[in-house]
Amino acid sequence: MMGKALSENARSKLSKIYKTIRDWEESFKVEPDYNSIKELLTSIKRIRGSSMDMELQIIESLEQFRVLKMYEHPIDPEDEERVANLPKEWENLLDIADRKDHLVLGYKDRFARSTQQIIETFKQEVQKEYEHYLSNGPGADHVSLEQGLELLNTSKDMCVSLNHRKDDFVMSEILFNLPISKYPALIQMEDLNSVYS
């Protein structure tokens, strides 16, 4: 009874590890453009970041099958082969990740420069929104209470939208090893919205 439970658990874990490895391998099959490079670099970063956890899972899987074998519990020959190949499969994935990272270096530099230009444009957009907010937003002298409430709600929605875009740019900066940009005008708008609320 315990042997069956361990066998099912071991097979399930083995399948899960293989699925993770195959999913990551699949993520490497992309043509280099801005979005796919970001996805590729994210995959590489996640693989490297999960290396210790994955190695522990592999050790646990190997140990489960070792125990089953020790107690002469029947093991499907295909599972036996898969578990024997598991450390090599993981090593191959790490090698592929390293090779892909090296291959995209040229693209990385180009997309990093492109990202910086896009971010600079975005910063100018945020600054213009802030200046417009100060002169025509909910706190402007010429705005009535009713208009102010409407402008406040519009401004909150806009801040949410700007923050989503900002977060995406921050992720790009992290992936391309760029300095993280600051957005003081956006923070000021959010702070003033809190005051007016």
HELIX and SHEET records of a PDB file:
HELIX    1   1 MET A    2  SER A   27  1                                  26    
HELIX    2   2 TYR A   34  GLY A   49  1                                  16    
HELIX    3   3 SER A   51  MET A   70  1                                  20    
HELIX    4   4 PRO A   77  LEU A  103  1                                  27    
HELIX    5   5 LEU A  105  ASN A  136  1                                  32    
HELIX    6   6 LEU A  145  LEU A  175  1                                  31    
HELIX    7   7 PRO A  184  TYR A  196  1                                  13    
END                                                                             
